[in-house]
């Protein structure tokens, strides 16, 4: 009896360690994807139509929400037009702080956070193609569901994804949890009979 349990234990340990070795990387990958959900590189870069929430301590007239314009700038009272496109929120904080320090604000303490991400776009064989608001952790299947689901002609095996700022479409299998980022274009192709 004791020998049987020991043999079972010897068999269970390698099987359990094999299982955990396969699961642990996938759990870590899923956590990394949630952390870097803002962009493929992991740090979110501001773009046109993003809305920021600006807090300048001690300056209630400047504190508020601002939108990045089509030229990539944010118009801030007492700071003027500050470049925002392609910057992180921390870099924008430094830019606004520097612009305010040149004016009448002494030692400005600035905080910038994202108030509203730019939308993503979905087209092709979905019921309601168009522009939709982005939310953190959005996957391609979530995007399809947001657009009302597939049409009867949809190829439900693959999707084309063009990242914001790119001119190249990448092909992904729909059964993999591919993340969508602000400004991305998702295209569901037609299936061929």
Secondary structure, 3 states (H helix, E strand, C coil): CHHHHHHHHHHHHHHHHHHHHHHHHHHHHHHHHHHCCCCCCCCCCCCCCCEEEEEECCCCCCCEEEECCCCCEEEECCCEEEECCCCCHHHHHHHHHHHHHCCCCCCCCEEEEEEECCCEEEEECECCCEEECCCCCCEHHHHHHHCCCECCCECCCEEEEECCCCCCEEEEECCCCCECCCCCEEEECECCC
